[in-house]
Amino acid sequence: MHISSILTVLLLAASCAWGEIVLVEKGGQPCPIFTSASPNPHEKIAAKELAAYLEKMSGVPFSVQAAPNPLPERGIFIGPIDPAVAVGLGTDSYRILTDKQRLHIAGGGPQGTLYGVYDFLETALGCRWWSRNEEDVPTGQATLKVGDLNLTRIPPFSIHQVWNNEAGSRENHF
């Protein structure tokens, strides 16, 4: 009897630690997207792209705004708004991290943040891009949630000069 009580407590503690962030719930307010007070061009694009794809998926518009100080308890934070999230990241590296009801997507450099947003959309939400004009975006999702995330991506080399019609198109940012 004693061991089963301990196991029950451990299972409850584990389930509380692994929470979900509700990005939007049917009939509820969407989670706001925050940037720094003066985001660089890549961070602006990253926040705008994230808002656009979350709206495609849920049918609900997401707002993008400058983060207040102190940071709110709930939100999606694009760029190194919390400098601790980007510690140790190189230019093209990024981290996707959840902390209670906060989702942080931050790069070591501006482009890293944009890469992080696309990785989040692909890894956590199932979006796929095949070419500049072909994509699969899961739609009709009145509720969007993500579980605990702690992803750090550090590319083995830094070169993103790809010369082809798809990469050279100004019709997309990925």
QUITA-V378094 format. One line per field, one symbol per residue. ss: DSSP state (h for helix, s for strand, l for the rest). phi: phi as a letter, one per 20 degrees, with the letter a starting at -180 (. if undefined). psi: psi as a letter, one per 30 degrees, with the letter a starting at -180 (. if undefined). Layout:
ss = ???
phi = ???
psi = ???
//
This chain:
ss = lhhhhhhhhhhhhhhhhlllssssllllllllssslllllhhhhhhhhhhhhhhhhhhlllllsssllllllllssssllllhhhhlllllllssssssllssssssllhhhhhhhhhhhhhhllllssssllssslllllllssslllsssslllllllllllhhhhllllll
phi = .ffffffffffffffffeeceefacgndffffddcffcffgffffgfffggffffgfdndfdecbfffcffffcrdddnffdgffefneegeebcdcdblddddccdfbgfgffgffffffffednfcddafccbdcfdmdfccccefcbdcdcffbdbceddbfffefeebde
psi = eeeeeeeeeeeeeeeeeilkkjekkkflklkkkklleikleeeeeeeeeeeeeeeeefgkkkkklkklklklfkljjklhejffegkgkaefllkjkkjcgkkkjklfleeeeeeeeeeeeeeffgkkkeafgkljjklgjfkklkakkikkkjkfljkhikjleeffkgflf.
//
